[in-house]
């Protein structure tokens, strides 16, 4: 895997001037990651070639209007995920809002991502007669927004930075694939903005009581949701179930404690809510080694 890093610009007055300032780019034969800020002082249309493959554009803030051949004009406002599937020689045209900088993260995947046998592309992005590119956009869940922030504020340098960014690019692509493959669920409850805040409160309550976490019914009651809406909302916001999120958080906290703190395995197991025997089994299944091997 070949990785190219472009250092983010210094946070000075120049960063507030018009122009496109990409922060970092991860490149290999099948994937490219770019993140940055675009500040425009013009409302003219800007045209550029469309790369072949699948482009995942996470717009964190700002807005733009986008035109591609054979499709109606799209208005994209952050936070949102815009997905473009293209397998021909085409161009796109954009005009950017001038009042708010456009903060973006892009993962460009190769032609392999368009294979319908993978089963995660929605119908609107499937290849059609005539071969025109396809586009769709939808609100971006907070899990994607959090990943974009982690990419833009990568705390590492040198080879470890390359590994970190490569991993985050794959994670963002996987989360996008999961999000696109689920599609609109007709039988799922509608999750509103206030519901999302309640779901984040539920998450905070959950991870704040690792030794004795509340049951699903109790947790839902505490944040003012019914269990069905909390379960559906947790999957929408965090991409997993309440129980799976709790288990993953426990094991990640345990891994951190074993690496950073002078605590024995039994103490760590108790602090994250496991019995020592169950903890060792779950930890080995998650990380491939026993907790004692880390100590």
Secondary structure, DSSP 8 states (H G I E B T S, - for coil): ----------SSGGGGSSEEEEEEEEEETTEEEEEEEEE-S--S-EEEE--SEEEEEEEEE-EEEEEETTS--EEEESSEEEEEEE-SS-EEEEEE-SSS-EEEEEEEE-GGGG-GGG--S-GGGS--TT---EEEEEE--HHHHHHHHHHHT----HHHHHHHHHHHHHHHHHHHHHHHHH---TTS----HHHHHHHHHHHHHHHTTSTT---HHHHHHHHT--HHHHHHHHHHHHSS-HHHHHHHHHHHHHHHHHHHS---HHHHHHHTT--HHHHHHHHHHHHSS-HHHH-
